Amino acid sequence: MSRLGSVINGVVEPRVASSVDEGVAEALWIGFGICVFSWFCGLTLCLVDRYADQKDGTKAALSEEDKFRWK
């Protein structure tokens, strides 16, 4: 997914920068807006997941195999 975002950014940002008067600054603000939108989407997913856990009365648990290990 991160590669897809980079490709889309590589295509869209130069077009935005060349089509508006402010150039790169405007394109960067648009990128910032997309990042903020993405953050809110992630927050919404967390809230929906918490609501589903409360409604079902279950909570997802990690097994020992699923936990991160450094070594």
MODELLER restraints for C-alpha pairs under 7 A, 6 or more apart:
rsr = mdl.restraints
at = mdl.atoms
rsr.add(forms.Gaussian(group=physical.xy_distance, feature=features.Distance(at['CA:13:A'], at['CA:27:A']), mean=5.75, stdev=0.5))
rsr.add(forms.Gaussian(group=physical.xy_distance, feature=features.Distance(at['CA:16:A'], at['CA:27:A']), mean=5.71, stdev=0.5))
rsr.add(forms.Gaussian(group=physical.xy_distance, feature=features.Distance(at['CA:17:A'], at['CA:23:A']), mean=4.15, stdev=0.5))
rsr.add(forms.Gaussian(group=physical.xy_distance, feature=features.Distance(at['CA:17:A'], at['CA:24:A']), mean=4.96, stdev=0.5))
rsr.add(forms.Gaussian(group=physical.xy_distance, feature=features.Distance(at['CA:17:A'], at['CA:26:A']), mean=6.77, stdev=0.5))
rsr.add(forms.Gaussian(group=physical.xy_distance, feature=features.Distance(at['CA:17:A'], at['CA:27:A']), mean=5.39, stdev=0.5))
rsr.add(forms.Gaussian(group=physical.xy_distance, feature=features.Distance(at['CA:53:A'], at['CA:59:A']), mean=5.50, stdev=0.5))
